[in-house]
């Protein structure tokens, strides 16, 4: 049984904008990294059940990069996404409209290599970066 980890944030933007910025590759490349010394130079997203997504996450100094990808199991526009990552772990993302803002909640299966608190803080940092990007654009 996998350990489930939850990260969440309330973004001061309507759900349709949050959904668009979460899913369109030109936006994904602007926020899909945890710190300023990283970036996401490539992103693709076929947002449908059975569709594939992939984002390259890389250190700006070129010292390290990896592909974050998987396949969609569920897509409910402006509401929910569930996908299976390439390593078999599952992530569920919900988008809840709250008085003109949007609460985004991600629940993901932890991997076995890194401590759970480290994984949670990394995913939360990416979500915080997403919030900052959406609210400033």
N, C-alpha and C positions, 0 to 999 in steps of 0.2 A: 504494500500500500504506500503510495507516494505521499509525502508531506505537502499539504496545500499551503500556499503563501498568498497573502492578500496585500495589495497596495491600492490606494485610492486618493482621489483629489476632486475638489469641486472647482470647475472652470467657469469663470464669469463670461459665458458666451452661450448662445442658444445651441441646442443639440444638433441642428443641421450643420452649423459651422464646425462644431467639434468633430462630428462624423467626417466631414469633408477633410479637415486638417489631419485627422487620424489615418485616413485611408488613401489619400492621393499622393503618389510618389514624390511630386515636387515639394510637397509639404513634409512628408516623412523625412526627407533628406535634411530638413532644417531643425529637427528636434530629436531624432532617434539616437541619442548618445547621452551618457551620464555626466560628462564633465567637458569643460571647454577645450581640453587638450585632445579630445576625440571628435570625430565627425562621421557622417553617413554619406559617403560619396556616391553610392548607388542604391536605388530602391526600385522594386517592381511589385505590382499588386494586382492580381486578378481576383477581385472581390466577389466571389460566388462560391457556392458549395462545390467542392472539388477543385477550386481555383488555388493557385500557388502564389505565395508571397515570398520575397527575399529582400533583405536589407544588409548591405555591407557596413559593418561598424569597424572603424579603424582609428588607430592613434594617428594624430596629425603628423608626427615625426616619422611615420612609416615603420615603426618598430613592431607593430602587431596589428592584425586585422582578422575578422571572422565574419562568416555569413550567418545571419539569423533568418531562418526560413521555415516554412511549413506549408500545410494545406488546410483550407477552411472546411470545417465540419458543419457549421451553422452560420448563416448571415441573415440577420433581421435588420433592415435599414433603420438607422437612427436608434436602435435598441440594444442589439446584442451581436457578438461575434464569438464563435468557439473555433479554435484551431488546434491541430496536432503539429508540434514542432518536428523537425527532421529527426530528432533523437527519441521521438515517441511520447514526449511529455505533452500534456494538454493545458491550454490556457483558455479561460472564459473571460470576456470583457463585456461589461454592461454599461449602458449610457442612459442615465435617468435625468429627465428634465425636471428642474426645481426652480420655480419662480424666475425664469429667464436665464438661469445658470444650468450647468450640466455636471452631474456627479458621474465620474468615471471610476469603475471598480474593476480591477484585474485580479483574478485568482488563477495562480499557476502552480503546476507541479514543480517542486524543487528538484534540482539535480543533485547527484551524490558527491560531486567533487568539492564544492565550496560550502562553507557554513551557511545555514539558512538565513541568519541575520545579515550576512554579507550579500546574499542574493536579494533579500528584501530591500536592503538599502540601495542597491544598484538599480533595481526596477523602479523604486520610488524616485530616485534621482532622475531617471529618464522620464517618468510621468510628470515630475516637477518641471523639467525642461519643456515638456509638451505644453503644460499649463502656461508657462511664461511665454512661449511662442504664440499660442492662440490668443492670449490676452493682449499681446502687443501688436497684433496684426489684424 
